[in-house]
Amino acid sequence: MTVKENVCDFENLYKAMLVCRRNVMWKDSTAGFVKNGLTNCYKLKDELMSGKYKIGDYTVFKIYEPKERVIVSTRIKDRVFQRSLCDNYLTEQITRSFIYDNCACQKGKGTDFARERLKCHMQRFYRKSGLNGYIIKCDISDYFGSTPHSVACAAVRKRVSDDWAYAETERIINSFTQGVDPSKGMGLDSQVTQLIQLAVLDDIDHLIKEQLGIKYYVRYMDDFILIHQSKEYLTFCKEHIGEELEKLGLKFSKKKTQLFPIKQPIHFLGFSFRLTSTGKVIMRVLPEKVTRARRKLAKLVQLCERGAMIREQVDECFKSWASHASKGNCYKLIDSMQEYYYNLWRE
């Protein structure tokens, strides 16, 4: 069976649809597609195999939490195809060259894995060098919105051997023309583009680990952290990485890219990581995240009082936040938040 036949297989498309519908059945478009799922998957297979498949128009909108972003939303039919393409071929091909500490959007990895890797690196560094070290926390300016299509296509071509799979991936990349420069930028909502964006920085990962020799390194999408004993060497690394990023048409965010002593807390993926004099890593939810959670809970309680939600739904939201916070050293915070939450209902 060829790659095309496997990706476009009816059973694989139907399985992809079942995954894509999770947590979004409240959308009319998703519910309508799933209602006639057998017919729609068969039609999608026929379009793909005959070469008649076309990518649907994107829905563009803004979100403001946790920060303002432009979202380019992919249609359910296209998400089903992209899911099958990734699950049945693309992911395995593209991720083969990834380093272990490339943590985002991969099976068995994610935010929890990335946090644990940072914690592990900090502890290992302490056992070797104590608190005599420095950290560079790097962030790329408008990563998804500024990546040139040519760079993304080159990253895929380097890792994907099948011509049909590459052509379909290239078509997805070039379909994102909503930005100021239509030859740059890809949507956050697409599974394919998330995978590609990991690959775009794969060569940077190998540069940092193998050429620059940074042992303590972790990356989650475009947020990455380097730990080393020498401040001067990290400054050199930052300049060298910046030059390589410029070759890709990317650049550091001046505001978020920082060099500081390892004694200071590291803000990473919603938590603050602090290395103590005994080598213990204290991990706490960032204050701004706590404030945002309080505001959200207050709004949800108000919605419940107006009849737009039920108490059980709001309780689940609080339990979800408490589970998230429990991953750190946040016992007192969870107790105080629980008291705050119960008081909302008393008011």
Backbone torsions as a table, in degrees:
resi	resn	phi	psi	omega
1	MET	NA	129.1	179.5
2	THR	-73.6	167.5	177.4
3	VAL	-59.3	-44.1	179.9
4	LYS	-60.2	-46.4	-179.2
5	GLU	-64.2	-37.9	-179.8
6	ASN	-68.8	-46.7	-179.7
7	VAL	-64.8	-39.2	-176.3
8	CYS	-90.2	4.7	177.9
9	ASP	-59.5	136.4	-175.8
10	PHE	-57.0	-44.7	-178.3
11	GLU	-61.9	-41.3	179.4
12	ASN	-67.9	-37.8	176.3
13	LEU	-65.5	-39.8	-179.6
14	TYR	-67.3	-41.0	176.2
15	LYS	-62.0	-39.7	178.3
16	ALA	-62.9	-39.1	178.1
17	MET	-62.5	-41.5	-180.0
18	LEU	-62.6	-35.1	177.1
19	VAL	-72.5	-42.9	-176.4
20	CYS	-66.0	-23.3	-177.1
21	ARG	-81.8	-12.7	-176.0
22	ARG	-59.3	129.0	175.4
23	ASN	66.3	6.8	179.5
24	VAL	-129.4	19.0	178.8
25	MET	-69.7	-9.5	175.9
26	TRP	-73.0	-16.2	178.0
27	LYS	-78.5	133.5	-179.9
28	ASP	-60.5	-40.3	-177.9
29	SER	-63.9	-41.8	179.5
30	THR	-68.5	-46.3	-180.0
31	ALA	-60.0	-40.8	179.6
32	GLY	-66.0	-40.2	179.2
33	PHE	-66.4	-43.9	-177.0
34	VAL	-70.0	-34.5	-179.6
35	LYS	-56.0	-39.9	176.9
36	ASN	-111.7	43.9	-172.6
37	GLY	-60.4	-41.9	-179.3
38	LEU	-61.4	-47.8	-179.5
39	THR	-66.0	-44.1	-177.5
40	ASN	-66.0	-38.3	178.0
41	CYS	-68.0	-37.8	177.6
42	TYR	-65.8	-42.0	177.8
43	LYS	-63.1	-41.0	179.2
44	LEU	-63.2	-42.0	177.4
45	LYS	-60.8	-45.2	-179.4
46	ASP	-61.8	-42.3	179.0
47	GLU	-63.7	-42.3	-178.5
48	LEU	-67.9	-44.4	-177.2
49	MET	-70.2	-31.3	-178.3
50	SER	-89.2	-7.4	-179.1
51	GLY	81.7	13.9	-178.4
52	LYS	-93.8	-3.5	-176.9
53	TYR	-67.1	134.5	176.0
54	LYS	-130.4	141.7	178.8
55	ILE	-73.0	131.5	-179.0
56	GLY	-72.0	165.8	177.1
57	ASP	-65.3	144.5	179.5
58	TYR	-88.1	151.8	172.3
59	THR	-100.1	123.2	-176.5
60	VAL	-110.2	128.1	178.1
61	PHE	-153.4	168.4	-179.8
62	LYS	-107.6	145.7	167.9
63	ILE	-119.0	156.5	-174.9
64	TYR	-122.8	-1.8	176.7
65	GLU	-128.6	133.8	1.1
66	PRO	-75.8	-13.9	174.5
67	LYS	-151.8	165.2	-177.5
68	GLU	-69.2	126.9	179.4
69	ARG	-145.6	150.2	173.0
70	VAL	-94.3	122.8	-179.6
71	ILE	-105.0	129.0	174.8
72	VAL	-107.0	103.0	-171.3
73	SER	-87.5	133.6	-178.9
74	THR	-90.2	139.3	178.7
75	ARG	-64.2	152.9	-175.7
76	ILE	-60.4	-40.0	179.6
77	LYS	-61.1	-42.2	-179.8
78	ASP	-70.8	-34.1	177.0
79	ARG	-64.9	-37.1	178.4
80	VAL	-62.8	-46.7	178.8
81	PHE	-62.9	-45.1	-178.4
82	GLN	-64.4	-36.7	176.8
83	ARG	-62.3	-46.3	179.3
84	SER	-64.7	-40.5	178.8
85	LEU	-61.4	-44.5	-179.4
86	CYS	-69.6	-48.9	-174.5
87	ASP	-68.1	-31.4	-173.2
88	ASN	-104.0	1.3	176.1
89	TYR	-162.9	-57.2	-164.6
90	LEU	-63.2	-44.4	-176.1
91	THR	-59.7	-47.2	-178.8
92	GLU	-61.6	-41.1	-178.2
93	GLN	-68.9	-45.1	-173.4
94	ILE	-75.4	-35.8	-173.7
95	THR	-84.9	-3.6	-177.0
96	ARG	-59.4	-33.1	-175.7
97	SER	-93.9	-0.5	-175.4
98	PHE	-68.8	144.3	173.2
99	ILE	-75.3	162.9	-177.0
100	TYR	-62.3	-34.8	-174.9
101	ASP	-91.3	17.7	166.3
102	ASN	-88.9	105.3	-158.5
103	CYS	-103.4	-12.2	-169.7
104	ALA	-91.3	151.0	165.5
105	CYS	55.1	37.5	177.1
106	GLN	-134.1	150.0	-179.0
107	LYS	-60.2	130.8	-179.6
108	GLY	83.5	-1.0	179.1
109	LYS	-126.3	175.7	-177.8
110	GLY	152.7	-161.5	-176.0
111	THR	-64.7	-41.6	179.8
112	ASP	-62.6	-43.2	179.0
113	PHE	-62.2	-43.5	-178.7
114	ALA	-63.5	-41.9	178.7
115	ARG	-63.6	-42.9	179.6
116	GLU	-65.0	-35.8	178.3
117	ARG	-67.0	-41.0	177.1
118	LEU	-62.9	-45.0	178.9
119	LYS	-59.3	-43.1	179.4
120	CYS	-62.9	-44.5	-179.7
121	HIS	-64.2	-39.5	179.3
122	MET	-64.1	-42.2	180.0
123	GLN	-67.3	-40.8	179.0
124	ARG	-66.8	-39.3	177.3
125	PHE	-62.5	-41.7	-179.4
126	TYR	-61.5	-42.4	-178.7
127	ARG	-62.7	-25.8	-179.2
128	LYS	-95.7	-38.6	-171.3
129	SER	-129.1	2.2	-178.8
130	GLY	66.3	-138.6	179.8
131	LEU	-98.5	14.1	-178.9
132	ASN	-92.3	78.4	-178.8
133	GLY	-165.9	176.3	-177.0
134	TYR	-136.8	163.5	-177.6
135	ILE	-131.9	139.9	166.2
136	ILE	-112.4	122.6	174.0
137	LYS	-105.3	115.8	-173.5
138	CYS	-110.4	146.3	176.2
139	ASP	-144.9	138.2	-179.1
140	ILE	-95.1	133.7	-177.8
141	SER	-68.0	121.2	175.7
142	ASP	46.6	58.4	-172.0
143	TYR	-57.2	-55.3	-178.3
144	PHE	-66.2	-36.8	-174.7
145	GLY	-79.6	-15.8	-174.1
146	SER	-115.3	-2.2	179.8
147	THR	-70.2	120.6	178.3
148	PRO	-63.2	141.3	178.8
149	HIS	-59.9	-36.2	-179.1
150	SER	-63.4	-37.5	179.0
151	VAL	-68.7	-43.2	178.6
152	ALA	-62.7	-43.9	179.3
153	CYS	-63.4	-40.2	179.2
154	ALA	-64.1	-38.0	179.1
155	ALA	-65.2	-36.5	178.5
156	VAL	-72.7	-46.8	-177.8
157	ARG	-58.9	-34.9	-179.5
158	LYS	-65.5	-27.5	-171.9
159	ARG	-111.7	-14.8	-175.6
160	VAL	-113.7	123.2	-176.6
161	SER	-92.3	-28.6	-177.1
162	ASP	-74.5	126.5	-175.3
163	ASP	-67.4	-39.8	-179.6
164	TRP	-65.0	-46.2	-179.9
165	ALA	-62.2	-40.8	178.1
166	TYR	-64.7	-43.5	-178.7
167	ALA	-61.6	-41.0	178.8
168	GLU	-67.8	-38.9	178.5
169	THR	-67.0	-41.3	177.3
170	GLU	-62.0	-38.6	179.1
171	ARG	-64.8	-39.1	177.7
172	ILE	-64.0	-45.2	-180.0
173	ILE	-58.8	-49.3	-175.9
174	ASN	-75.0	-7.0	178.5
175	SER	-78.3	-13.5	-179.7
176	PHE	-89.0	96.3	-177.0
177	THR	-123.8	25.3	-173.3
178	GLN	-85.2	-12.8	-176.8
179	GLY	-80.5	179.7	177.6
180	VAL	-60.6	-41.9	175.3
181	ASP	-107.0	109.2	-176.2
182	PRO	-65.4	-9.4	178.6
183	SER	-93.9	6.9	180.0
184	LYS	-131.7	153.0	170.7
185	GLY	90.5	144.5	177.0
186	MET	-141.2	156.1	-175.8
187	GLY	-74.7	148.6	178.3
188	LEU	-76.4	-20.9	-170.7
189	ASP	-83.7	-9.3	-174.9
190	SER	-91.5	130.2	177.6
191	GLN	-64.2	-38.1	-179.4
192	VAL	-63.6	-45.1	-177.5
193	THR	-67.9	-33.5	176.5
194	GLN	-63.0	-41.2	178.5
195	LEU	-66.5	-41.6	-179.7
196	ILE	-64.8	-41.0	-179.0
197	GLN	-64.3	-29.2	172.8
198	LEU	-65.9	-39.3	-177.7
199	ALA	-71.8	-30.8	-178.2
200	VAL	-57.9	-36.2	-178.3
201	LEU	-98.5	6.9	-178.7
202	ASP	-60.8	-42.2	178.6
203	ASP	-65.2	-32.6	175.7
204	ILE	-65.0	-40.5	176.9
205	ASP	-57.1	-47.4	-178.5
206	HIS	-68.1	-34.2	175.4
207	LEU	-61.3	-46.7	-177.6
208	ILE	-66.0	-43.5	-176.2
209	LYS	-77.9	-42.4	-169.2
210	GLU	-98.1	-38.8	-179.3
211	GLN	-90.3	-45.2	179.9
212	LEU	-83.7	-15.7	174.1
213	GLY	70.2	30.3	178.1
214	ILE	-81.8	110.5	-176.8
215	LYS	-77.5	-37.9	-175.3
216	TYR	-101.9	95.9	-172.0
217	TYR	-147.6	138.4	177.3
218	VAL	-145.6	143.2	178.1
219	ARG	-134.8	134.7	170.3
220	TYR	-123.4	104.0	-174.5
221	MET	56.3	-109.9	-178.4
222	ASP	-105.9	9.4	174.3
223	ASP	-101.3	118.6	179.2
224	PHE	-140.7	151.8	-172.2
225	ILE	-128.5	132.4	176.6
226	LEU	-118.6	135.5	178.1
227	ILE	-122.4	132.7	-179.4
228	HIS	-156.1	159.6	-179.4
229	GLN	-71.2	-31.0	-171.0
230	SER	-102.8	124.6	175.6
231	LYS	-66.8	-40.5	-178.9
232	GLU	-64.8	-39.4	-179.5
233	TYR	-69.3	-37.6	177.4
234	LEU	-65.6	-35.3	176.1
235	THR	-63.0	-42.2	176.0
236	PHE	-62.1	-43.0	179.4
237	CYS	-60.8	-43.0	-179.9
238	LYS	-60.6	-44.7	179.9
239	GLU	-64.2	-41.7	-178.7
240	HIS	-67.1	-44.3	178.4
241	ILE	-63.5	-40.3	178.4
242	GLY	-59.6	-39.2	177.9
243	GLU	-64.8	-40.1	179.8
244	GLU	-68.9	-36.4	177.4
245	LEU	-64.6	-38.6	178.6
246	GLU	-60.9	-33.9	177.4
247	LYS	-65.4	-25.1	178.9
248	LEU	-92.7	1.1	-177.9
249	GLY	79.6	20.5	-178.2
250	LEU	-119.0	165.4	177.5
251	LYS	-152.9	157.5	177.6
252	PHE	-67.8	148.9	167.7
253	SER	-78.7	117.1	-177.4
254	LYS	-63.0	-33.7	-177.0
255	LYS	-73.3	-38.6	-172.2
256	LYS	-99.0	-12.8	178.7
257	THR	-89.0	118.1	-170.9
258	GLN	-137.1	149.4	174.1
259	LEU	-120.5	124.2	-176.7
260	PHE	-154.6	163.1	179.8
261	PRO	-65.0	150.6	-179.0
262	ILE	-67.9	-15.1	176.8
263	LYS	-66.9	-25.7	-179.4
264	GLN	-80.5	152.1	178.9
265	PRO	-64.4	145.0	176.0
266	ILE	-104.8	125.9	176.8
267	HIS	-94.9	118.1	-174.4
268	PHE	-151.1	121.2	175.5
269	LEU	52.9	47.0	172.7
270	GLY	85.4	-1.7	-179.2
271	PHE	-125.3	156.6	172.6
272	SER	-104.6	126.6	-179.3
273	PHE	-109.8	121.1	-179.6
274	ARG	-123.5	125.3	178.9
275	LEU	-90.2	120.6	-177.1
276	THR	-87.3	173.4	-179.0
277	SER	-69.3	-13.7	178.5
278	THR	-97.7	-2.7	-179.9
279	GLY	94.0	0.9	178.2
280	LYS	-81.2	143.0	176.9
281	VAL	-103.7	116.8	177.8
282	ILE	-92.9	125.8	-174.8
283	MET	-121.7	116.9	-177.3
284	ARG	-131.7	150.5	177.5
285	VAL	-64.9	137.8	179.1
286	LEU	-63.8	141.3	-177.8
287	PRO	-55.0	-39.1	-179.3
288	GLU	-66.3	-29.0	176.7
289	LYS	-71.2	-35.4	177.5
290	VAL	-66.5	-44.4	178.5
291	THR	-59.8	-43.2	179.7
292	ARG	-64.3	-38.6	179.5
293	ALA	-66.6	-39.2	177.8
294	ARG	-62.4	-45.0	179.3
295	ARG	-62.7	-40.9	-179.3
296	LYS	-64.2	-44.2	-179.9
297	LEU	-63.0	-40.3	178.9
298	ALA	-62.1	-41.0	179.0
299	LYS	-66.7	-39.9	-179.6
300	LEU	-66.2	-38.5	177.3
301	VAL	-63.6	-41.1	177.4
302	GLN	-63.1	-40.8	177.1
303	LEU	-62.6	-39.1	178.9
304	CYS	-64.9	-41.5	179.2
305	GLU	-65.7	-26.7	177.9
306	ARG	-87.6	-2.6	177.4
307	GLY	89.7	6.6	-178.5
308	ALA	-82.1	-17.2	177.8
309	MET	-140.9	169.9	174.1
310	ILE	-110.9	158.9	-175.3
311	ARG	-57.2	-38.1	-177.5
312	GLU	-61.9	-35.8	179.5
313	GLN	-67.0	-40.9	179.4
314	VAL	-68.9	-39.4	177.3
315	ASP	-59.3	-40.2	179.3
316	GLU	-63.6	-38.2	178.2
317	CYS	-63.4	-41.7	178.5
318	PHE	-66.3	-42.5	179.3
319	LYS	-62.0	-37.5	178.5
320	SER	-63.9	-43.9	177.7
321	TRP	-63.7	-43.8	-178.8
322	ALA	-62.0	-38.0	177.5
323	SER	-64.3	-40.6	177.0
324	HIS	-62.6	-47.0	-177.9
325	ALA	-66.7	-29.2	-177.7
326	SER	-68.0	-12.0	177.0
327	LYS	-70.8	-17.4	177.8
328	GLY	-110.1	-169.1	178.0
329	ASN	-90.7	73.8	-168.0
330	CYS	-128.2	33.4	-175.4
331	TYR	-62.0	-46.6	-179.9
332	LYS	-67.1	-37.7	178.7
333	LEU	-62.4	-43.5	-179.8
334	ILE	-63.4	-40.4	178.2
335	ASP	-62.9	-44.9	-179.2
336	SER	-68.0	-36.3	178.1
337	MET	-69.0	-36.0	177.8
338	GLN	-64.5	-41.3	177.4
339	GLU	-64.7	-41.8	177.7
340	TYR	-60.5	-42.5	-178.2
341	TYR	-65.3	-43.8	179.2
342	TYR	-65.8	-35.3	178.2
343	ASN	-66.0	-29.4	176.4
344	LEU	-59.5	-38.3	-179.9
345	TRP	-75.0	-31.7	178.2
346	ARG	-68.2	-35.3	-180.0
347	GLU	-66.0	NA	NA
